[in-house]
Amino acid sequence: AELAKEFPGSIVPPLPEKQQVGRFSDEFIESRRRALEKFLQRIGVHPELGNSQFFIVFLQANDAGLAETKAEAKHASKSKSGS
């Protein structure tokens, strides 16, 4: 969602579908892993999306860093909307 906000003119590939039933089966896990890998590769080779600070933080940050970035994005979103 943040990539789409940061680059409104770019087409951000969709995340692979989640599954409620059978999501722990080896077959589904491997299928979703491959789909997520393809998603990340598509973002990474995109000239704008691959250089996004959100994407870079997602790839490199620890849990605390991700939480901080999410909180900052949420705060910035609220500030822009006037809430």
C-alpha positions in Angstrom: 0.0 0.0 0.0 2.8 2.4 0.8 4.5 1.8 -2.6 1.3 2.7 -4.4 1.0 5.9 -2.3 4.6 6.8 -2.9 4.5 6.1 -6.6 0.9 6.8 -7.7 1.8 6.6 -11.4 3.5 3.2 -11.2 1.8 -0.2 -11.3 2.6 -2.1 -8.1 2.4 -5.8 -8.6 -0.2 -7.5 -6.3 0.8 -9.6 -3.4 0.1 -13.3 -3.8 -3.3 -14.5 -2.5 -3.6 -15.7 1.0 -5.5 -18.9 1.9 -7.6 -19.5 5.0 -7.9 -23.3 4.7 -4.9 -25.5 4.1 -2.4 -22.7 4.5 0.0 -24.9 6.4 0.2 -27.6 3.7 3.7 -28.0 2.2 2.3 -27.5 -1.3 0.7 -24.2 -0.4 3.7 -22.9 1.5 6.0 -23.6 -1.4 3.6 -22.1 -3.9 3.3 -18.9 -1.8 7.0 -18.7 -1.2 7.6 -18.8 -5.0 4.9 -16.2 -5.6 6.4 -13.9 -2.9 9.9 -14.3 -4.3 8.6 -13.4 -7.7 6.7 -10.4 -6.2 9.9 -9.1 -4.5 12.0 -9.6 -7.7 9.5 -7.6 -9.7 9.6 -4.8 -7.2 13.4 -5.0 -7.0 14.0 -4.6 -10.8 11.5 -1.7 -11.2 13.4 1.5 -11.7 11.3 3.5 -9.1 9.9 0.9 -6.8 13.2 -0.9 -6.3 14.7 2.3 -4.9 11.8 3.1 -2.6 12.8 3.6 1.0 9.9 1.4 2.1 11.1 -1.5 0.0 14.7 -1.1 1.2 13.7 -1.0 4.8 11.5 -4.0 4.3 14.4 -6.0 3.0 17.0 -4.8 5.5 15.4 -3.8 8.8 14.9 -5.8 11.9 11.5 -6.0 13.5 12.0 -2.8 15.5 13.0 -1.0 12.3 10.0 -2.2 10.4 7.6 -1.2 13.3 9.2 2.3 13.4 8.8 2.8 9.6 5.2 1.6 9.7 4.5 4.0 12.5 6.1 6.9 10.7 4.2 6.1 7.5 0.9 6.0 9.5 1.7 9.3 11.1 2.6 10.9 7.8 -0.6 9.5 6.2 -2.7 11.0 9.0 -0.9 14.4 8.7 -1.6 14.5 4.9 -5.3 13.7 5.4 -5.6 16.4 8.1 -6.7 14.0 10.8 
